């Protein structure tokens, strides 16, 4: 078995290290593609530097490498599933670290994506991943693609969702473990690109408008349903009720005394939005809503409602401010789409 593993890894690495991007650059324009564009010997950079046809050739080869070496190892050499999958993963390593290019190749995303799509097709065929989940993922990808026009943003939303859906519907075995590793790898590269390319650099207007402590504090409300399960209904409602009364009490005091209200907005502007000068803050309303749904509804209904409030609001607010272009009735179409999709 050890010998088979070594052979599979060497085969996978060797096939994966074949860099069509590099060779096409040398052949067509006599250049090292790693010295141009974003510096990667991959499909995207090939398109930027060499054009459509070379990038299409690169994409086909890079996407196929991992799947082909898996098929060859499993069906021709009759290696075990684990060893054949290791050969496929070695192809990704070979793409990233080709020995003849001083171990500096592409990012391996195309090869990993090819294997991911192959695994996904298998899961669908075996009934591990329902078609309606695939349709939902496609809808999410198209929606956030329209909102952001950035592949990295789409990946940051779709890949964690894909991971969740797979773990929810597929059995835990060698296939799913390998699939999870592939998704995590692509997601890691995606986050690196987000930072490196500054894709999600927040607009100055957004920085000025968002009260960040409130924006980041909102997800902590998920602790209340967790406490509901851990310590029981009554202690959770008492705790939530006390917190709600504190926030609501501050609002009522400042709204009933003009001087107090002015003091808060002059000296503590980070706590309140400008539009809340004459009304109860959205934080108080959110806490009231959370208290009422936990008090009046069954747990699973209350949980889903709170999740809608948390993530729908976060997605709608951030994507609306960051990418909003079309405004209707004081709200952006992009933010509304993000809110709706997050709630789904």
Buried (B, 14 or more C-beta within 10 A) or exposed (E): EEEBBEBBBEBBBBBBBBBBBBBBBEEBBEEEBBEBBBEBBBBBBBBBBBEEEBBEBBBBBBBBBBBBBBBBBBEEBEBBBBBBBBBBBBBBBBBBBBEEBEEEBBBBBBBBBBBBEBBBEEBBEEEBBEEEBBEBBEEBBEBBBEBBEBBBBBBBBBBEBBBEBBEEBBEEEEBBEBBBBBBEBBBEBBBEBBEEEEBBEEEEEBEEEBBEEBEEEBEEBBEBBEBBEEEEEEEBBEBBBEBBBEBBEBBEEBBEEEEEBEEBBEEEEEBBBEEBEEEBBBBBBBBBBBBEBBEEEEEEEBBBBBBBBBBBBBBBBBBBBBBBEEEEEEBBBBBBBBBEBBBE
